[in-house]
Amino acid sequence: MSAVLPNLNTITEQLTAAGRAIEHDSFAVIDREVGPHAYDAQQWPVVRRMIHANADFDFNGLTDFHPEAVAAGVAAICSRASRVVADVEMICVGLSRPRLSHFGIVGYQFISDADVIERATIEGTTRAVQAMRKAHVHGLLNGAIVGIGNAPTALIELVRLVREEGAKPALVVGMPVGFVSAAESKDLMAELSEVPWIIIRGRKGGSTLVVAAIHALLGLAEAAEQAEKGLHRS
């Protein structure tokens, strides 16, 4: 198990002392009440922030990681050459703009674009499928953190794009919620070995959890950068 990085963050923390205290106290409550878990020191901050977002301890156990997921996400963020591609606008709105801007990250979503709606109507697919295809055609999936919290069809299409068309996201945060194909889409994602992923098993999920997971990765990325600077100064 790797060591927990020291809390050196400024950009990815709450902006006020009161806000930081509430958030840190909430994390401390989760740490006390969560019970045993099998997550390592890099995975746990992601799961803990997801629990914090929904006050639901079921995510201890339901959250599953590709072995390289956290390292891949942090590396993509620190590269300052990545982007977030989301299935719905809610994810882009929920992500902190100052935190993304610090790493030069831009969010993209195409779910309501006129051409996406038109293609979905003509081809008898969902808008989410066409939005993923549009992102791929524009070269936005390669190297991206792809966040899917609403549409199982987006995740299923993303798996197809990886397998059949060579799409290569840096990380997939695949957490669509629902009763039709949600659990199946995440199981399908977990079959991929060539692309790192973070998923929630079963029906639970949602855009707020994708946002929480990405915010946790941003925090880990900032801590990694601050620790690296500290090593260079010493």
Beta strands, then each sheet from edge to edge (+ up, - down):
strand 1: 63-65
strand 2: 84-86
strand 3: 107-108
strand 4: 145-148
strand 5: 171-174
strand 6: 197-200
sheet 1: 1+ 6- 5- 4- 2- 3-
end
